[in-house]
Amino acid sequence: MYSKKIIEQDKKVHFETALEMAGFGCYSYYITALIGFLVIAFVCIVYGITIIIPASACELETTNAQQGYIAAGPVVGAVLGGIVGGFLGDKFGRRRMLFITLLSSSLMNALASISVNWIMLLILQFIASFCAGSIYTLSMTILSESVAMSKRNLVVLLVTSIFLLSQGVMAVIAIPIIPLTFSIYLPALDIYWNSWRTLLLVYSIPNLLGVLGLLFLMESPKYMFSQGYEREAVDIIKAIHRMNRGRSAGELKINGLILDAQEINAAASTRNQIVPLFKMPLLKYTIIMSCLFLFNQIGAFAVWLPTIANQFVDIVQTGEGTNKSLCAVLSDSMNTPVDPDAVPCSLNMLSLLIVLVVGALKSVINALLSLVVNRVGRRNMAMIVVIIASISGIVTNLIPNAYASGVFFIIFLVGVLIMGLYTAITLALFPTHLRALAVAVAMTAGRIGTFVSVQILNMLLETNCDVGFYVFSSILASSAIVAAILPDDRRLRKQENTE
């Protein structure tokens, strides 16, 4: 347990000033790289099922509807787990909860690899995602609270770039494993151990490596400060300074931090953790951010991206359908007779490469945006991205050329990078002791929407693909109006810098 100590009142500085004095160096690089890796671990657990579904369809004999349930199960688990983990992270610390979530989700995901039927796979993936649900929010929170404000936007958006690349990383991992043709019978379970089970097991490894990385990570100094452990917060900032500046820079000359009455022991009770989010003045921001996450349902398309890419490649490689839109190509794919010589339930390697390219493109664009976001503002940047993405989603249906239509579909998918902007905005709007839970609540609204959207989109891709693009693109476009209500974060930064 940490001890609360009274420290001298002289040489106290504002917390943000202390972080600025600690600098940006080795520790900052380490925590940014580690959080990026934890985000990959999170994606492998929650979204790895998107590649497993088509690869396991034959063995588990899943119908289209059952595949929809399997895809949505981890989303629901992440929704519930995100709320619980966010609350516990504000209560017991970001680092401690990250240890628990990484270990438990890795174990449950590994157990899912021996599923005997689709129901067992669904249940175990749900539990694994529940355990992993708060990894993203806790990781982004501890990162933003350990890096100086002048670099905060940059590191948050760089980690978001890694998040956007994560689905591509999953595809890279899958490329050498999925084509393997081995099949080992396990009589105790009456199953065959094969490539998709191996891939699911491999997706558990990043979590275990992340646990090792946490051993060299310190708790968020802002969290310690908000809990009243001022001495420990100062010690952490001094340690960050030593690692960032080097021992030759000398010890950071601060005795304490300027206390914010709003945050001293604010998280001492459950009531103080939850109620403020649903009372003015924070209630309006809780509603706005929840709506923004809810209206962003590009993630539902990302869930089905491996399946969509596989069907697209299967048709286009035949030379047919190149003069049709993406939806028309997908419709042709579903109506095409099955090739008796084809390997059943195999994923086309080109489709996995497409998933990789999409992830890489999203990551690169997000990194480029991070260079100008401070000048443009996170709110304004989010509005620009939303408008471009929603227009591209509509245009996808209007071009009678498979390749051009596919390009606009990729641009539409790039719109998912607003998740990082929304996360950064949420972290800036809420006080420290509420941040993890605030992000979890806002993201929960989006994940609930994604659960519903995955089911609806699964049905529309089979029956009326065009409607799916028009509806989801229109909903996304409306979020630009909601975002306009938010204050310009450039003004907020000026106010904070003058305090």
Secondary structure, 3 states (H helix, E strand, C coil): CCCCCCCCCCCEECHHHHHHHHCCCHHHHHHHHHHHHHHHHHHHHHHCHHHHHHHHHHHHCCCHHHHHHHHHHHHHHHHHHHHHHHHHHHHHCHHHHHHHHHHHHHHHHHHHCCCCCHHHHHHHHHHHHHHHCCHHHHHHHHHHCCCCHHHHHHHHHHHHHHHHHHHHHHHHHHCCCCCCCCCEEECCCCEEECHHHHHHHHCCHHHHHHHHHHCCCCCCHHHHHHCCCHHHHHHHHHHHHHHHHCHHHCCCCCCEECCCCCCCCHHHCHHHHHHHHHCCCCHHHHHHHHHHHHHCCHHHHHHCHHHHHHHHHHHHCCCCCCCCCHHHHHHHHHHCCCCCCCCCCCCCHHHHHHHHHHHHHHHHHHHHHHCCHHHHCHHHHHHHHHHHHHHHHHHCCCCCCHHHHHHHHHHHHHHHHHHHHHHHHHHHHCCHHHHHHHHHHHHHHHHHHHHHHHHHHHHHHHHCHHHHHHHHHHHHHHHHHHHCCCCCHHHHHHHHHHC
